Amino acid sequence: MVDAINKKYILVRASTGKNNQLIPDYDLPIEGGIPVATFVKTVKLFQAIPRAAIKDCDKEQIVE
């Protein structure tokens, strides 16, 4: 599932940790600054992507 997420989703990176724990992460480049409202909207979007990626790519229903 990690490979499927990494192939399909550009903004989120997935890896596995201890006990096969799924760990999504992402980078937000802010060099030069961004408005606060844009930052908040971007963080909210990023929080939604891992759930959507898991729902989309977890064909074997690994994640409970």
PDB file of N, CA, C and O in Angstrom:
ATOM      1  N   MET A   1       0.817  -1.184   0.000  1.00  0.00           N
ATOM      2  CA  MET A   1       0.000   0.000   0.000  1.00  0.00           C
ATOM      3  C   MET A   1       0.869   1.260   0.000  1.00  0.00           C
ATOM      4  O   MET A   1       0.526   2.246  -0.652  1.00  0.00           O
ATOM      5  N   VAL A   2       1.980   1.235   0.718  1.00  0.00           N
ATOM      6  CA  VAL A   2       2.876   2.394   0.764  1.00  0.00           C
ATOM      7  C   VAL A   2       3.348   2.751  -0.644  1.00  0.00           C
ATOM      8  O   VAL A   2       3.350   3.927  -1.010  1.00  0.00           O
ATOM      9  N   ASP A   3       3.743   1.771  -1.428  1.00  0.00           N
ATOM     10  CA  ASP A   3       4.195   2.031  -2.792  1.00  0.00           C
ATOM     11  C   ASP A   3       3.076   2.632  -3.636  1.00  0.00           C
ATOM     12  O   ASP A   3       3.320   3.545  -4.424  1.00  0.00           O
ATOM     13  N   ALA A   4       1.861   2.133  -3.481  1.00  0.00           N
ATOM     14  CA  ALA A   4       0.725   2.659  -4.248  1.00  0.00           C
ATOM     15  C   ALA A   4       0.467   4.122  -3.910  1.00  0.00           C
ATOM     16  O   ALA A   4       0.216   4.931  -4.803  1.00  0.00           O
ATOM     17  N   ILE A   5       0.527   4.463  -2.632  1.00  0.00           N
ATOM     18  CA  ILE A   5       0.331   5.860  -2.226  1.00  0.00           C
ATOM     19  C   ILE A   5       1.441   6.733  -2.805  1.00  0.00           C
ATOM     20  O   ILE A   5       1.167   7.812  -3.330  1.00  0.00           O
ATOM     21  N   ASN A   6       2.683   6.280  -2.714  1.00  0.00           N
ATOM     22  CA  ASN A   6       3.807   7.077  -3.206  1.00  0.00           C
ATOM     23  C   ASN A   6       3.769   7.263  -4.715  1.00  0.00           C
ATOM     24  O   ASN A   6       4.232   8.287  -5.217  1.00  0.00           O
ATOM     25  N   LYS A   7       3.227   6.295  -5.450  1.00  0.00           N
ATOM     26  CA  LYS A   7       3.112   6.426  -6.907  1.00  0.00           C
ATOM     27  C   LYS A   7       1.982   7.368  -7.303  1.00  0.00           C
ATOM     28  O   LYS A   7       2.103   8.123  -8.267  1.00  0.00           O
ATOM     29  N   LYS A   8       0.883   7.320  -6.556  1.00  0.00           N
ATOM     30  CA  LYS A   8      -0.324   8.022  -6.964  1.00  0.00           C
ATOM     31  C   LYS A   8      -0.449   9.441  -6.400  1.00  0.00           C
ATOM     32  O   LYS A   8      -1.030  10.314  -7.045  1.00  0.00           O
ATOM     33  N   TYR A   9       0.088   9.671  -5.212  1.00  0.00           N
ATOM     34  CA  TYR A   9      -0.092  10.961  -4.548  1.00  0.00           C
ATOM     35  C   TYR A   9       1.223  11.712  -4.492  1.00  0.00           C
ATOM     36  O   TYR A   9       2.204  11.227  -3.930  1.00  0.00           O
ATOM     37  N   ILE A  10       1.237  12.897  -5.076  1.00  0.00           N
ATOM     38  CA  ILE A  10       2.455  13.688  -5.190  1.00  0.00           C
ATOM     39  C   ILE A  10       2.765  14.438  -3.899  1.00  0.00           C
ATOM     40  O   ILE A  10       3.929  14.543  -3.513  1.00  0.00           O
ATOM     41  N   LEU A  11       1.754  14.954  -3.237  1.00  0.00           N
ATOM     42  CA  LEU A  11       1.969  15.816  -2.075  1.00  0.00           C
ATOM     43  C   LEU A  11       2.268  15.077  -0.787  1.00  0.00           C
ATOM     44  O   LEU A  11       2.760  15.671   0.172  1.00  0.00           O
ATOM     45  N   VAL A  12       1.975  13.785  -0.754  1.00  0.00           N
ATOM     46  CA  VAL A  12       2.155  13.011   0.473  1.00  0.00           C
ATOM     47  C   VAL A  12       3.122  11.865   0.216  1.00  0.00           C
ATOM     48  O   VAL A  12       3.072  11.212  -0.826  1.00  0.00           O
ATOM     49  N   ARG A  13       3.992  11.636   1.170  1.00  0.00           N
ATOM     50  CA  ARG A  13       4.928  10.521   1.126  1.00  0.00           C
ATOM     51  C   ARG A  13       4.507   9.540   2.205  1.00  0.00           C
ATOM     52  O   ARG A  13       4.128   9.953   3.301  1.00  0.00           O
ATOM     53  N   ALA A  14       4.569   8.252   1.914  1.00  0.00           N
ATOM     54  CA  ALA A  14       4.187   7.248   2.904  1.00  0.00           C
ATOM     55  C   ALA A  14       5.362   6.311   3.162  1.00  0.00           C
ATOM     56  O   ALA A  14       6.144   5.999   2.264  1.00  0.00           O
ATOM     57  N   SER A  15       5.462   5.873   4.411  1.00  0.00           N
ATOM     58  CA  SER A  15       6.476   4.887   4.788  1.00  0.00           C
ATOM     59  C   SER A  15       5.896   4.042   5.918  1.00  0.00           C
ATOM     60  O   SER A  15       4.815   4.324   6.436  1.00  0.00           O
ATOM     61  N   THR A  16       6.629   3.013   6.285  1.00  0.00           N
ATOM     62  CA  THR A  16       6.191   2.193   7.406  1.00  0.00           C
ATOM     63  C   THR A  16       7.209   2.293   8.532  1.00  0.00           C
ATOM     64  O   THR A  16       8.410   2.419   8.296  1.00  0.00           O
ATOM     65  N   GLY A  17       6.707   2.234   9.752  1.00  0.00           N
ATOM     66  CA  GLY A  17       7.550   2.312  10.933  1.00  0.00           C
ATOM     67  C   GLY A  17       7.503   1.016  11.702  1.00  0.00           C
ATOM     68  O   GLY A  17       7.254  -0.051  11.141  1.00  0.00           O
ATOM     69  N   LYS A  18       7.747   1.123  12.994  1.00  0.00           N
ATOM     70  CA  LYS A  18       7.705  -0.058  13.858  1.00  0.00           C
ATOM     71  C   LYS A  18       6.334  -0.707  13.795  1.00  0.00           C
ATOM     72  O   LYS A  18       5.314  -0.024  13.695  1.00  0.00           O
ATOM     73  N   ASN A  19       6.319  -2.035  13.855  1.00  0.00           N
ATOM     74  CA  ASN A  19       5.074  -2.809  13.825  1.00  0.00           C
ATOM     75  C   ASN A  19       4.220  -2.504  12.597  1.00  0.00           C
ATOM     76  O   ASN A  19       2.991  -2.527  12.667  1.00  0.00           O
ATOM     77  N   ASN A  20       4.878  -2.218  11.470  1.00  0.00           N
ATOM     78  CA  ASN A  20       4.195  -1.906  10.210  1.00  0.00           C
ATOM     79  C   ASN A  20       3.255  -0.714  10.313  1.00  0.00           C
ATOM     80  O   ASN A  20       2.245  -0.661   9.611  1.00  0.00           O
ATOM     81  N   GLN A  21       3.570   0.231  11.168  1.00  0.00           N
ATOM     82  CA  GLN A  21       2.772   1.439  11.322  1.00  0.00           C
ATOM     83  C   GLN A  21       2.910   2.295  10.065  1.00  0.00           C
ATOM     84  O   GLN A  21       4.026   2.544   9.610  1.00  0.00           O
ATOM     85  N   LEU A  22       1.800   2.744   9.504  1.00  0.00           N
ATOM     86  CA  LEU A  22       1.804   3.611   8.333  1.00  0.00           C
ATOM     87  C   LEU A  22       2.100   5.043   8.766  1.00  0.00           C
ATOM     88  O   LEU A  22       1.437   5.578   9.655  1.00  0.00           O
ATOM     89  N   ILE A  23       3.104   5.663   8.131  1.00  0.00           N
ATOM     90  CA  ILE A  23       3.507   7.020   8.487  1.00  0.00           C
ATOM     91  C   ILE A  23       3.438   7.911   7.253  1.00  0.00           C
ATOM     92  O   ILE A  23       4.330   7.861   6.406  1.00  0.00           O
ATOM     93  N   PRO A  24       2.389   8.729   7.139  1.00  0.00           N
ATOM     94  CA  PRO A  24       2.344   9.699   6.039  1.00  0.00           C
ATOM     95  C   PRO A  24       3.067  10.972   6.461  1.00  0.00           C
ATOM     96  O   PRO A  24       2.983  11.385   7.618  1.00  0.00           O
ATOM     97  N   ASP A  25       3.778  11.594   5.523  1.00  0.00           N
ATOM     98  CA  ASP A  25       4.376  12.889   5.810  1.00  0.00           C
ATOM     99  C   ASP A  25       4.406  13.701   4.527  1.00  0.00           C
ATOM    100  O   ASP A  25       4.157  13.180   3.440  1.00  0.00           O
ATOM    101  N   TYR A  26       4.713  14.979   4.669  1.00  0.00           N
ATOM    102  CA  TYR A  26       4.726  15.879   3.532  1.00  0.00           C
ATOM    103  C   TYR A  26       5.602  17.067   3.855  1.00  0.00           C
ATOM    104  O   TYR A  26       5.860  17.370   5.020  1.00  0.00           O
ATOM    105  N   ASP A  27       6.058  17.738   2.807  1.00  0.00           N
ATOM    106  CA  ASP A  27       6.864  18.941   2.957  1.00  0.00           C
ATOM    107  C   ASP A  27       6.054  20.132   2.464  1.00  0.00           C
ATOM    108  O   ASP A  27       5.325  20.031   1.478  1.00  0.00           O
ATOM    109  N   LEU A  28       6.184  21.228   3.137  1.00  0.00           N
ATOM    110  CA  LEU A  28       5.523  22.463   2.736  1.00  0.00           C
ATOM    111  C   LEU A  28       6.589  23.538   2.560  1.00  0.00           C
ATOM    112  O   LEU A  28       7.039  24.130   3.541  1.00  0.00           O
ATOM    113  N   PRO A  29       6.996  23.794   1.320  1.00  0.00           N
ATOM    114  CA  PRO A  29       8.015  24.826   1.101  1.00  0.00           C
ATOM    115  C   PRO A  29       7.414  26.216   1.334  1.00  0.00           C
ATOM    116  O   PRO A  29       6.424  26.582   0.701  1.00  0.00           O
ATOM    117  N   ILE A  30       8.007  26.972   2.229  1.00  0.00           N
ATOM    118  CA  ILE A  30       7.495  28.309   2.534  1.00  0.00           C
ATOM    119  C   ILE A  30       8.583  29.370   2.437  1.00  0.00           C
ATOM    120  O   ILE A  30       8.474  30.438   3.041  1.00  0.00           O
ATOM    121  N   GLU A  31       9.619  29.077   1.686  1.00  0.00           N
ATOM    122  CA  GLU A  31      10.703  30.042   1.526  1.00  0.00           C
ATOM    123  C   GLU A  31      10.151  31.340   0.953  1.00  0.00           C
ATOM    124  O   GLU A  31       9.430  31.322  -0.044  1.00  0.00           O
ATOM    125  N   GLY A  32      10.474  32.428   1.559  1.00  0.00           N
ATOM    126  CA  GLY A  32       9.977  33.719   1.114  1.00  0.00           C
ATOM    127  C   GLY A  32       8.666  34.118   1.782  1.00  0.00           C
ATOM    128  O   GLY A  32       8.214  35.255   1.646  1.00  0.00           O
ATOM    129  N   GLY A  33       8.053  33.169   2.511  1.00  0.00           N
ATOM    130  CA  GLY A  33       6.841  33.472   3.252  1.00  0.00           C
ATOM    131  C   GLY A  33       5.569  33.250   2.447  1.00  0.00           C
ATOM    132  O   GLY A  33       5.573  33.303   1.217  1.00  0.00           O
ATOM    133  N   ILE A  34       4.490  33.003   3.162  1.00  0.00           N
ATOM    134  CA  ILE A  34       3.169  32.877   2.560  1.00  0.00           C
ATOM    135  C   ILE A  34       2.156  33.488   3.520  1.00  0.00           C
ATOM    136  O   ILE A  34       2.398  33.537   4.726  1.00  0.00           O
ATOM    137  N   PRO A  35       1.022  33.954   2.996  1.00  0.00           N
ATOM    138  CA  PRO A  35       0.005  34.521   3.888  1.00  0.00           C
ATOM    139  C   PRO A  35      -0.522  33.465   4.866  1.00  0.00           C
ATOM    140  O   PRO A  35      -0.569  32.279   4.541  1.00  0.00           O
ATOM    141  N   VAL A  36      -0.910  33.896   6.040  1.00  0.00           N
ATOM    142  CA  VAL A  36      -1.403  32.985   7.072  1.00  0.00           C
ATOM    143  C   VAL A  36      -2.604  32.191   6.571  1.00  0.00           C
ATOM    144  O   VAL A  36      -2.678  30.984   6.801  1.00  0.00           O
ATOM    145  N   ALA A  37      -3.541  32.838   5.895  1.00  0.00           N
ATOM    146  CA  ALA A  37      -4.741  32.145   5.398  1.00  0.00           C
ATOM    147  C   ALA A  37      -4.362  31.032   4.427  1.00  0.00           C
ATOM    148  O   ALA A  37      -4.969  29.962   4.455  1.00  0.00           O
ATOM    149  N   THR A  38      -3.389  31.261   3.584  1.00  0.00           N
ATOM    150  CA  THR A  38      -2.929  30.240   2.639  1.00  0.00           C
ATOM    151  C   THR A  38      -2.292  29.087   3.387  1.00  0.00           C
ATOM    152  O   THR A  38      -2.514  27.926   3.043  1.00  0.00           O
ATOM    153  N   PHE A  39      -1.502  29.391   4.405  1.00  0.00           N
ATOM    154  CA  PHE A  39      -0.867  28.350   5.210  1.00  0.00           C
ATOM    155  C   PHE A  39      -1.918  27.472   5.881  1.00  0.00           C
ATOM    156  O   PHE A  39      -1.806  26.247   5.852  1.00  0.00           O
ATOM    157  N   VAL A  40      -2.930  28.078   6.481  1.00  0.00           N
ATOM    158  CA  VAL A  40      -3.984  27.330   7.169  1.00  0.00           C
ATOM    159  C   VAL A  40      -4.739  26.437   6.187  1.00  0.00           C
ATOM    160  O   VAL A  40      -4.977  25.265   6.479  1.00  0.00           O
ATOM    161  N   LYS A  41      -5.118  26.975   5.028  1.00  0.00           N
ATOM    162  CA  LYS A  41      -5.827  26.172   4.016  1.00  0.00           C
ATOM    163  C   LYS A  41      -4.970  25.007   3.546  1.00  0.00           C
ATOM    164  O   LYS A  41      -5.478  23.903   3.345  1.00  0.00           O
ATOM    165  N   THR A  42      -3.681  25.242   3.370  1.00  0.00           N
ATOM    166  CA  THR A  42      -2.772  24.195   2.907  1.00  0.00           C
ATOM    167  C   THR A  42      -2.627  23.089   3.945  1.00  0.00           C
ATOM    168  O   THR A  42      -2.636  21.909   3.595  1.00  0.00           O
ATOM    169  N   VAL A  43      -2.494  23.453   5.208  1.00  0.00           N
ATOM    170  CA  VAL A  43      -2.387  22.451   6.273  1.00  0.00           C
ATOM    171  C   VAL A  43      -3.659  21.614   6.347  1.00  0.00           C
ATOM    172  O   VAL A  43      -3.585  20.396   6.510  1.00  0.00           O
ATOM    173  N   LYS A  44      -4.816  22.244   6.229  1.00  0.00           N
ATOM    174  CA  LYS A  44      -6.085  21.499   6.245  1.00  0.00           C
ATOM    175  C   LYS A  44      -6.158  20.531   5.067  1.00  0.00           C
ATOM    176  O   LYS A  44      -6.607  19.396   5.223  1.00  0.00           O
ATOM    177  N   LEU A  45      -5.722  20.971   3.898  1.00  0.00           N
ATOM    178  CA  LEU A  45      -5.696  20.094   2.728  1.00  0.00           C
ATOM    179  C   LEU A  45      -4.755  18.920   2.965  1.00  0.00           C
ATOM    180  O   LEU A  45      -5.115  17.776   2.688  1.00  0.00           O
ATOM    181  N   PHE A  46      -3.569  19.184   3.469  1.00  0.00           N
ATOM    182  CA  PHE A  46      -2.605  18.125   3.725  1.00  0.00           C
ATOM    183  C   PHE A  46      -3.127  17.117   4.745  1.00  0.00           C
ATOM    184  O   PHE A  46      -2.839  15.925   4.635  1.00  0.00           O
ATOM    185  N   GLN A  47      -3.883  17.572   5.725  1.00  0.00           N
ATOM    186  CA  GLN A  47      -4.433  16.648   6.715  1.00  0.00           C
ATOM    187  C   GLN A  47      -5.457  15.704   6.092  1.00  0.00           C
ATOM    188  O   GLN A  47      -5.626  14.579   6.563  1.00  0.00           O
ATOM    189  N   ALA A  48      -6.130  16.140   5.056  1.00  0.00           N
ATOM    190  CA  ALA A  48      -7.153  15.309   4.414  1.00  0.00           C
ATOM    191  C   ALA A  48      -6.549  14.298   3.441  1.00  0.00           C
ATOM    192  O   ALA A  48      -7.135  13.239   3.215  1.00  0.00           O
ATOM    193  N   ILE A  49      -5.417  14.598   2.877  1.00  0.00           N
ATOM    194  CA  ILE A  49      -4.839  13.741   1.835  1.00  0.00           C
ATOM    195  C   ILE A  49      -4.480  12.340   2.342  1.00  0.00           C
ATOM    196  O   ILE A  49      -4.817  11.369   1.665  1.00  0.00           O
ATOM    197  N   PRO A  50      -3.818  12.176   3.493  1.00  0.00           N
ATOM    198  CA  PRO A  50      -3.496  10.809   3.929  1.00  0.00           C
ATOM    199  C   PRO A  50      -4.728   9.915   4.081  1.00  0.00           C
ATOM    200  O   PRO A  50      -4.696   8.746   3.697  1.00  0.00           O
ATOM    201  N   ARG A  51      -5.807  10.457   4.638  1.00  0.00           N
ATOM    202  CA  ARG A  51      -7.034   9.655   4.772  1.00  0.00           C
ATOM    203  C   ARG A  51      -7.572   9.245   3.404  1.00  0.00           C
ATOM    204  O   ARG A  51      -7.965   8.096   3.202  1.00  0.00           O
ATOM    205  N   ALA A  52      -7.587  10.185   2.473  1.00  0.00           N
ATOM    206  CA  ALA A  52      -8.073   9.887   1.127  1.00  0.00           C
ATOM    207  C   ALA A  52      -7.171   8.868   0.441  1.00  0.00           C
ATOM    208  O   ALA A  52      -7.661   7.969  -0.242  1.00  0.00           O
ATOM    209  N   ALA A  53      -5.860   9.002   0.615  1.00  0.00           N
ATOM    210  CA  ALA A  53      -4.914   8.073  -0.001  1.00  0.00           C
ATOM    211  C   ALA A  53      -5.078   6.663   0.559  1.00  0.00           C
ATOM    212  O   ALA A  53      -5.022   5.684  -0.186  1.00  0.00           O
ATOM    213  N   ILE A  54      -5.280   6.563   1.859  1.00  0.00           N
ATOM    214  CA  ILE A  54      -5.473   5.245   2.477  1.00  0.00           C
ATOM    215  C   ILE A  54      -6.767   4.622   1.967  1.00  0.00           C
ATOM    216  O   ILE A  54      -6.793   3.449   1.594  1.00  0.00           O
ATOM    217  N   LYS A  55      -7.823   5.400   1.952  1.00  0.00           N
ATOM    218  CA  LYS A  55      -9.116   4.896   1.471  1.00  0.00           C
ATOM    219  C   LYS A  55      -9.006   4.428   0.026  1.00  0.00           C
ATOM    220  O   LYS A  55      -9.590   3.412  -0.350  1.00  0.00           O
ATOM    221  N   ASP A  56      -8.263   5.165  -0.773  1.00  0.00           N
ATOM    222  CA  ASP A  56      -8.104   4.858  -2.190  1.00  0.00           C
ATOM    223  C   ASP A  56      -7.172   3.668  -2.438  1.00  0.00           C
ATOM    224  O   ASP A  56      -7.437   2.854  -3.323  1.00  0.00           O
ATOM    225  N   CYS A  57      -6.101   3.559  -1.679  1.00  0.00           N
ATOM    226  CA  CYS A  57      -5.047   2.583  -1.980  1.00  0.00           C
ATOM    227  C   CYS A  57      -5.055   1.345  -1.085  1.00  0.00           C
ATOM    228  O   CYS A  57      -4.317   0.399  -1.362  1.00  0.00           O
ATOM    229  N   ASP A  58      -5.840   1.316  -0.050  1.00  0.00           N
ATOM    230  CA  ASP A  58      -5.848   0.177   0.865  1.00  0.00           C
ATOM    231  C   ASP A  58      -6.820  -0.891   0.361  1.00  0.00           C
ATOM    232  O   ASP A  58      -7.870  -1.125   0.959  1.00  0.00           O
ATOM    233  N   LYS A  59      -6.453  -1.526  -0.737  1.00  0.00           N
ATOM    234  CA  LYS A  59      -7.309  -2.534  -1.369  1.00  0.00           C
ATOM    235  C   LYS A  59      -7.478  -3.779  -0.502  1.00  0.00           C
ATOM    236  O   LYS A  59      -8.515  -4.440  -0.562  1.00  0.00           O
ATOM    237  N   GLU A  60      -6.464  -4.105   0.306  1.00  0.00           N
ATOM    238  CA  GLU A  60      -6.527  -5.294   1.171  1.00  0.00           C
ATOM    239  C   GLU A  60      -7.121  -4.972   2.538  1.00  0.00           C
ATOM    240  O   GLU A  60      -7.193  -5.848   3.399  1.00  0.00           O
ATOM    241  N   GLN A  61      -7.546  -3.732   2.748  1.00  0.00           N
ATOM    242  CA  GLN A  61      -8.108  -3.261   4.024  1.00  0.00           C
ATOM    243  C   GLN A  61      -7.165  -3.556   5.193  1.00  0.00           C
ATOM    244  O   GLN A  61      -7.554  -4.152   6.197  1.00  0.00           O
ATOM    245  N   ILE A  62      -5.920  -3.122   5.029  1.00  0.00           N
ATOM    246  CA  ILE A  62      -4.884  -3.303   6.037  1.00  0.00           C
ATOM    247  C   ILE A  62      -5.094  -2.344   7.213  1.00  0.00           C
ATOM    248  O   ILE A  62      -4.925  -2.720   8.373  1.00  0.00           O
ATOM    249  N   VAL A  63      -5.461  -1.112   6.897  1.00  0.00           N
ATOM    250  CA  VAL A  63      -5.624  -0.093   7.914  1.00  0.00           C
ATOM    251  C   VAL A  63      -7.016  -0.233   8.530  1.00  0.00           C
ATOM    252  O   VAL A  63      -8.025  -0.313   7.829  1.00  0.00           O
ATOM    253  N   GLU A  64      -7.035  -0.259   9.862  1.00  0.00           N
ATOM    254  CA  GLU A  64      -8.310  -0.412  10.580  1.00  0.00           C
ATOM    255  C   GLU A  64      -8.943   0.932  10.832  1.00  0.00           C
ATOM    256  O   GLU A  64     -10.020   1.005  11.424  1.00  0.00           O
TER     257      GLU A  64
END
